[in-house]
Amino acid sequence: MQARQGAAIKQRRNMLRRSFVGIVVLSLVWTVVAGAQIKEMPKTPVKPLNARIVDINTAPEADIASVGIDRPLAKKIVEGRPYRNKRDLVTRQLLTKEQYDKVKDLIVAKRSPQK
């Protein structure tokens, strides 16, 4: 009788040990799978919530400066009007490509109606 109880206890310990090892292995596998599914979010420029589109052909100097262009440069932009498109700021060498990339989503160059 005592031998049976000893065998039952040993069997229960082995079962608990296997269960514990199984849980640990499943946890590790789940962690690896979950980690593999996480991807880094693409880095997209975030526009300020209060951002409005500024027309470089009609906006005053202060409005052009409000999109992140410094005042002296905004003044040059006003003096160089009209622009066929916003890329003209780069082709006329008023903005660098890097500066343009920062403000391109905040500006437009609308053409004035023909008289």
Beta strands, then each sheet from edge to edge (+ up, - down):
strand 1: 54-55
strand 2: 107-108
sheet 1: 1+ 2+
end
